[in-house]
Amino acid sequence: MLDITPAKIQIFFALSVLLSLPTIILGENILFTLPLLLIIILSFILDEKFIISIIIISLFILVGDVGRTLRQIVYLVDFSLLGYFFLSKYGLNFKSYPKIPKSLKYFLILYYSTMIISAVMSDYPFAGIGLMARQMALFIIAYVFYSLINSINDIKQYFNSIYVVGFILVTFSLLAFSQGEASLLEIFSPDRPRVSAIMSNLEASTNFYVVSFPFIISTLLLTKINSVKKLNYFLLIYLSIGLILAMSRSALIGIIFSTAIIFFINKKKRFYQLLIGLSAIVLSFFLIQPLNDLLTTFLRIESGVSARDYIWKMSVDMINDNFLFGVGPGAYKYEMLNYFPYMLDNWWGKLLIYFYEVTDGANLSHNFFLTFFTEMGVLGFITAVSLPFIYLRIGIKTLIKYKKQSAEKFYLVVALFAAGCSIILRNFFNGIGLLYVGGIQTDLPFWLIFGSLIYFYQSQIEMNS
């Protein structure tokens, strides 16, 4: 007979409650505890670099459309680990913290000054408080990642992690496609679906393809190792499949643009071949009617352009009425319906309302510069223009400084510069990827690129001083 004492019953009860806590906290996300447990075990076995890779992957994969509880747990764990690594390296010795360029400091001062001025002059002065806090959190996280770079191997590791993110996104998109979310024929139909998984924000998911391509192209141009070439060709093809399934026109434009930059700087002959090839393809599609129809259908040109026309007109009308100070940071959602370009019950109207709801009222201007102009007026537009200007200035100076350095360093700098430029170009068509409501998934890839470029820029300055 079992000897069950009151003390043992209490211990058993306590253990039952303790073991039930993960289920109570995580709910339907309890299955995530298994890979999480594996990651924790590997983290003890492997080094800090492995943990940082896992942090990057989890920040991009596990904080999107998952449950709110899991998202908070991921943020808590990841940010705590990042803070621990930063303090372990630098402590509270502020003088030892890595410096950033003065131009970027001035940008941050301009940005927050503009937000405060616009908020004070707005009818909704407190609408942007959450936005300011999220942007501040984004800048701090980006700075911590920048400060943890010790060598080019750390930078490579950051973007190898982004390859993994892209690979995961494509894999889940293919699974969704194979399970009947869309058929192959539907992909080539006028009302073709856009297939993506994990992230409901398609433009955010394709951003990882846009970021990955320049590094893959640069590696293929640089390496002579056959196994490395094969791996990168596989990644190129695999990520292209995800791009086709999601079919973001701005992503496609960004990838072509970054490839052109890389070829122009490193391989002039290939640049001209790309230019001639693209010109021939464009002319063929314009002159040959069946090809023209295919291109128009596949890229959703007519529907996409007409939709953006209306959205941009709505933003321009808003700017005309609020030119100096805008409607206020975070106040777009309160003013949008006053400038609505559709009947509420037609297809476009319902679609825009859907976007309004799923983004929680985020600015739908589909243009980075219009987003800043509508919410923060003319100073917001100046702020928006200054960010690409600062990036290009730092990027071009860094390219010049590393022109005569080792090929490995120079090709990496070129890839970073091209990747950032492609995101900036995308923001003429989608206001996502630079400063979009402080989103980790949407904005952090660009700031990882910028931080890595600044590492090279500052390293050269310190060497010369």
N, C-alpha and C positions, 0 to 999 in steps of 0.2 A: 504494500500500500504506500502511495506517495505521501511524503511528509510535507504537506502544504501549510506553512505558517503564515500568520498575518503579515510578517515582514517580507516574505517571499512574494505574497500577493501584491504588496505595495511596489516592490521592485519590478514585478511583471507588468503592472499597470503603468509605471513610469516609462519602461522600455517601449510599451505599446504606443503610448502618446508620442514618445520621441521618434519612433519609426513612422508614425502617421503624419508627422509634421511636413515632410516633403510632399505628400499627397495633398494635404490641406492647402499648402502654399502654392504648389505648382498646378494642382487640378489636372486638367487634360494634358498639360505639358510634362507630366511625370516621366514620359519616355525619354525626355531630354536628359534626365539624370544619369542614364547609363553612359552616353558619350561624355557627359560632363565629368563623371567619375573617372573615366578612362583618361581624359585630358588632365585631371588633377594628378593622377598617378604618374603620367608621363612627364608632367611639369617638375615633379620631384626628381625624376630620373635624368631628364635632359636639362638644358641651361635656359638662361633668361631669354635668349633669342627665340627659342621655341615658344615660350610663353607669349612674347610680344606678337609673334605670328598668329597664335591662337586668338589673342585679343583683337587683332585687326580683322580676322575672319569672322569672329563672333559679332563684332560691332556692325559688320555689313550684312551678315546673314540672319542673325537672331534678334534684331531689334526693329524689324520692319512690320510685317503683318501678323506677328505672333501675339500671344496674349499680353496684356498690360503687365501682369505680375512677372512673367518671365523676362520681359523687357527691362523691368526695374532691377531684377536680380542680375541680369547680364551687365547692365550699366554699373551697378554697385560693385560687382566683382572686378570688372575690367578697369574702372576708374581707380579703384583701390590699389590694384596691382600696378597701374601706371604711376600713381602717386608714390607707391613704395619704391619702385625702381628709380624715380626721379630723386627722391629724398636720399636714397642710398648712395646715389652718385654725387649729389651736390649738397645735400643737407640744407641748412638755412643760411648758408653763406651766399647772399644775394650777388656779391661781386663775381662769384664764379659761374653764375648762370650764363648760358650762351647768349651772345648779343644778336640782335636782328638789325637789318639796315634801317637807317634813319628815315628813309622814304616810307617804309612800311609803318614805322611808329607814327609818322605824320598822317598816314592814311587812317590808322585806327582812331587818332584824335579827331580827324575830320569826320569820320563815319559816325562816331558816337555824338559828336557835337551836332551834326546834322539831324540825327534821330531825336535828340533832346529838343532842339529848336522846333522841328516839325511837330513833335508831340505837344509842346506848349501851345503852338498856334492852331492845333487841331480841335475839332469838336469832340474828339475821342482821345483825350490826353493820356489815358491809362491803357489804351488798347495795345501799345507796343512794349509794355513792361516784360511780358513773357518772351517776346521776340528778342529784346535786348539781352535778357538772361541766357537764352539759348545760344545766341551768337557769342556771348562772352565765354560760355562753356566750350563751344566749338574752338574758339581761339586758344583757350587754355590747353585743350586736348592736343590741338595741332602743334602748339609750342612744346609740349612734353615729348611728343614723337620726334620733333626736330632736335630737341636737346639730347635725346637718347642715341642720336647718330654719332658713331665713333669712327666709321670708315665707310668706304663705298660698298662693302659687303652688307652693312646694315641697310643701306638704301636698296640694294638688290633684294634683300630679304623682304622689305616692305612690299615691293612690287611682285615678288614671287607669291606673296600672300594674296595679292589682288588677282593673280592668275588663278589661284585656287578658288577664290570667290567667283570669278567668271566661269570656271569649270563647273562648279556646283550649280550656278544659275542655269547654264545650258543643259546640264543633265536633268534637272527638274523640269525644264521647259520641254525637253524631249519626252520625258515621262508623261507630262500633261498632254502633249501632242499624240503620243501613242495610245493614250487611254480614251481617245475620241473627242477631245476638246475641239479639234478641227481636223478636217481631212486635207490631203494633199491638193485636191482640186479646189477646195475653198481658199487655199493660200493664194491661188491665182485668179480669184473671183473679184468682181468690183467691190463687194462688201467684205473683203477678206478680213478674217479675224487676226488679231495680233496675239501671239502665243508667248506667254511668260509665266513663270511660277515663282513662288516665295514672296516676290515683291509685286504689289498691285500697281506701283508706280513704274510703268514701263521705261520711262526716260531715265529713271534712277538706275534701273538694272542695266540698260545699255551703256550707261556711263562707264561701267567696269570693262566693257569691250573696248570702248574708245580709249581708255587709259592703257589697256594691255597692249594694243596693237603697236604703238611706237616702240615699246621695249622689245617686242618680238621681232619687229622689222630690223631694229638696230642690232640685235643679237645675231640675226641671220646674215647681216652684212659684215659683221665683225668676225664671227667664229669660223674656224676651219675644221672643227671637230665634228665628225659625221654624226655621232649620236646626239650631240646638242642640236645640230641642224634638224635632224628627224623629229626630235621632241618639239622644237619650235614650229616646224611645219604642221605637226599634228595640232598644236594649240591654235595656230592660225586658222586651220580648217574648222576645228571644233567650235571656236568662238564665232566664226563666220556663220555657222549653222544657227547659233543663238541669235545672231544679228538678223538673219533672214526671217526667223520665226517671229521676232519682235518687230522687225522692220521699222526702225526709227530713221526717218530721212535725215534728221539733224546728226544722228550718230554716224550715218554713212558719210555725210559731208565732212564731219570731223575727222574720220579715219582717213579719207582721201587727202584731206588738208595736211594732217600730221605726216603721212607718208611722203607727200610732196616736199615738205620741209626737210625731212631726213634725207631724201634723195638729192635735193638742191644743195644741201650743205656737204654731204659725204660722197655722193655719186651723181655728178652733173649729167652724165650720159643717161643714167636711169631716169633722172628727172625729166629730161626731154622725151624719152621713150614713153613715160607715163603721160606727159602732156599731149603728145601726138596720139597715143592710144585712146585717151579720154575724149579728145576732140573728134576722133574718128567714130567712136561709139555714140557720142551725142549727135553728130551729124546723121549717122545711120538711123538712129531712133527718130529723128525729126523728119527725115526724107522718106523712110520706108514705113508706110502706114500701119501694117500689122505690128511692127516693132514699136511704133509710137503708141499704139493702143495697149500693148503689153506693158510698156514702161509706165504709162499713165495709170493703169489698173494696179500694177504691182506696187508702185510708190504712193498710191492714193493721192495723186497730184491735185486733181480738181477739187476733191472734198477737203483736202488738207489746206490748200491755199485759201479757199473760200471761207473756211472756219477761222483761219488766222486773220483774214481781212476784217471780219466782224469783231474779233477779240481786240485787235490792234486799234480799230476805230473806237471801240468802247474806252480803251485806255487813253487815246488821244483826246477824246471828249472830256474825260475826267481831268486830264492835265490842263486843258483849256480853261476849265472852271476853277482849278486849284494850282495855278502855275507856280506861284512863289514858294509855298510851303507844302504842297501836296495835301492829301486827305489825312495824313498822319500815319506813322508806322503801325502796321497791324490793323489799320482801319479800312482797308480795301473791302473787306467782307461786309461792312456796314453800308458802303456806298455803291457796291456793284450793281444791285438791282435797279438803282436809279438810272443806270446807263445801259441797261440790258438791251442787246440788239435784236433779240428774237421774241416771237410770241412764246409765252411760257409753256404752251401745250404742244408746240411743234417738236420735231425730232432734235434739232440743234439746241432748242431751249432746254429740253429735258436732259440732254447730254451735258450742257454747261452747268445746270443745277446739280447733276450727279457729281461732276468734278468739284464743284463748290462744296458739296457735302463730304466727299471722301478726303479732301484736303483740309477740312475744317476751316474753310473760308480763306485759304491762302491766296495770294495774288495770282490771278490767272492770265496775266498779260502776255505770257509766252515770249518774253523778251526781257533780259536782265536789266537793260537800260530803262525800258518802259516801267518795269516793276519799281525801280528806285524813283523814277520821275513821278509816277502816280502817287506814291506814298509820301515822298519827302521833297517834292517840288524841284526847283532848279538846282538847289544845293545837292539834292539826292542824285540828280543826273550827273553833276560834276564829280560826285563821289564815285558813282558807277564807272565813269570814264577813267578816273584816276587809277583804279585797281588794275585793269589791263595795261595801262601805260607803265605803271611801276613794275609789273611782271615782265613786260617786254624789255624795259630798260635794264633790269637786273639780269634777265636771261641773255640778252645780247652782249652785255659786258662780260658775263661768265663764259659765253661761247668764245669770245675774243681771247680771254685770259687762258683758256684751256686748249686753244687751237694747237699749240706746240707741246702739249702734255702727252702722256701715253694715250694710245688709241682707245684703250679700255675706258679711261676716264672721259675722254672727249666724246665718244659714242654714247656714253651714259648721259652726259650733259645735254647732248643733242636730243636724245630720247625724252628727257625731262622737259626740255624747252618745247619740243613738238607736241607732247601730250598736253601741257598746259595751254598752248595756243589752240589746240583742237577743242578743248573745253570752252575756252573764251569764244571761239567762233560759234559753237553750238548755242551759246547764250543769246545770239541774235535771233534764234528760232525757238528756243526753250529757255525760260528764265530759271534754269536749274543747274547746279554744279559749282557755282561760285560762292554765293551767299544767299541760300534759299531757306529762309526761316530757321537758320541754324541747324539744319538737318545733318545728322551724322552720316547717313547713307548717301545723301545727295551731295554734300559739300566737302567732306573730309578727304576724298581722293585728290581733289585739286590742291588742298592745303598740305597733303603729304608730298605732292609734286613740288609745290612752291617751297616747302621747308627743305626738301632735298636739294633743290637748286640753290637756295640760300646757304646751305652748308658748304657747297663748292665755292660760292661767291665769297663768303666770310673767310673760308680757309685760305684763299688766295690773298685776301686783304691782310690777314694776320701774318702770312709768310713774308709779305712785302714790308710790313711795319717794323 
